[in-house]
């Protein structure tokens, strides 16, 4: 969709007057916005998972990068495609990581993070409106309005990530299937905007929905062609790196075109298009009711999909997207065998470290990590307090080896051996 252009703007409560700092909302705006949201999903996964940078480190890195590019964007005097869209790309990754941190590290349920971000977005809009008396992006001509705009964009990316992931959690749809819901909603919003819906409301609703749309497209392209474990997403198998590269290239080509053509610069657009027409209050009210009907229909669809038979747990315990299925507690002999396995693995890793074969030791610790995760449910069922103690010891070993904890460099061999000996001692002194 495009939006009407209003040339008259009111001076904000504070801040100097600038030319409009955001692009005109044309079809190019929506194309590049979806490209950016896809990169936000695939590139964050590539840095965090494929490169093993760790979720916390990746979030801190992109928060710092976001601060830098946003400073550059604030220093510009008018809309310029390169700094503006670079900021959108970075904020798409950053907003995704904030939600992922809450979900994966803090274990905040997706329904709760979706609610929190919805309330936060409403608060941002409320303060923005009370201060500036407009939420239109055609009036981003002062520093405060631009600050409100970018804060809103950041929250919409976080909210879009949370609601999109929550939808997948409730419905168990494949990435290909999950593309259809946000796409259908955006088409409906566009039709209502054409009919006469409030353009500002229509814009922000579509803006939020581009996040799950782009993320689902990214998952569909990047996910393997066959599920590794039950419930894992299935897609075209391009991988996160190839997907990120393709979409970053498409963004670059589009930005170069916009830089040369200046077709999305507000002043250029005003000279080549007719002024906007007056809105119709009756049509706006009808469209508002239609938005409510669409929302109710979406809720009903998700409830129906949630109640359909689908896999709810992973019997292998290896899936990153599904909880492990409950397993029976181990018998006495099974517990003895399990503990002995970890003692042998710890002793093997120590011997390999002393022999100077760091790569072999690292592989042994990774196997110990994988086996420990697979046995976790059964061992917890026997003695949760002992499992918790040993799990903390296991985490210390993994941190020393730079496995799953975001630290790039492993600790010195002496520290690795120390942590392995501590784990070994606790395995021998605590029984299930």
KAVENDA-V584280 format. One record per run of one state. SS is the DSSP state (H for helix, E for strand, - for the rest). FROM is the first residue (numbers start at 1). LEN is the number of residues. If there is no record, write none. Layout:
# KAVENDA-V584280
ss = (SS:SS)
from = (FROM:FROM)
len = (LEN:LEN)
This chain:
# KAVENDA-V584280
ss = (-:H:-:H:-:H:-:H:-:H:-:H:-:H:-:H:-:H:-:H:-:H:-:E:-:E:-:H:-:H:-:H:-:H:-)
from = (1:27:51:55:76:81:106:110:133:137:140:143:172:175:196:199:223:239:262:266:273:281:307:314:315:324:325:332:355:358:383:384:401:413:430)
len = (26:24:4:21:5:25:4:23:4:3:3:29:3:21:3:24:16:23:4:7:8:26:7:1:9:1:7:23:3:25:1:17:12:17:3)
